[in-house]
Amino acid sequence: MFAMISRLFVIKTPVEAYMIIYALALGAVERGTVYLHRFPGFGGKLLFLACTGAVFMAGGKILDCLKYERAEREAAAARID
């Protein structure tokens, strides 16, 4: 039962990855907007940039992991055959 529920939280396809990256980006922009209002000037802009930059790094890592996992599955299937 636990295995069935845990499979819901695994990113399997690029479409799922892009949806998660989009949600992360929405949250980062919202948080960055709060920083812009709370810290006007260069500091707020720098924090906004840090929020959005983190999404780019996380998104790249998520997409790289999908490619790595696909290559691992294909290698395992080749070893079995």
N, C-alpha and C positions, 0 to 999 in steps of 0.2 A: 504494500500500500504506500509506504514511504517512497519507494522508488518511482511509483507512478506519479506522485505529487512532485517529486524533485525534477522529473523530466519536463515539467511545465516551465521551470526556471532556467532551462538550457537554451542558449541561442543556437539555432540549427541552420538557418538560412540567412543570406545577405539581406533579404527584405526585413526579417526580424531585427537584424543588426541596425539597419537604417532607421527603423522605427524607434529603437532605443536611443540611437544617437540623436535623432530629432527631439525626443523627449528631454535628453540631457541638455541639448542646445537651448530649448525653451526655458528650462530652469536656470541655466547659466545666464541667459540674457536678462531674465527677471531679476536674478540676484545682482547682476551687474548694474541694472537700472537703479536698484536700491542703493548700491555703492555710489553711483553718480549723484544721487540726491543727498545722501548722507555726507559724502566727502567731495564737495565741489572742487573743481580744478584738476591739476595733474594727478593727484593721488587717486581720485575717483576713476579717472580714465585708465590709470594703470591697473587698478583692481578689476575694472570691467574687462580689460584686455587679458588679465590673468584668468578670469572666469571662462571667457570664450576660448582662450588658448588651451585650457585644460580639456575642453570638449574635443578639440582637434586631436590632441594626444590620445585621449581615451578612445575616440572613434577609430583612429588608425590602429591602435592596439587590438580593438575588437575585430576589425576586418582582417588583420594579420593572423589573429588566432583562428578565425574561421578557415583561412587558407591552410594553415598548419594542420588543423584537425582533419580537414578533407584529405590532405596528402598522407597523413598517418593512417586514415581509414583505407585509402587506396593501397598503401604499402602493405597493410595487414591483409587485405583481400588478395593481393598478389602472392603473399607468402603462403596463404591457405591453398590457393589454386595450384 
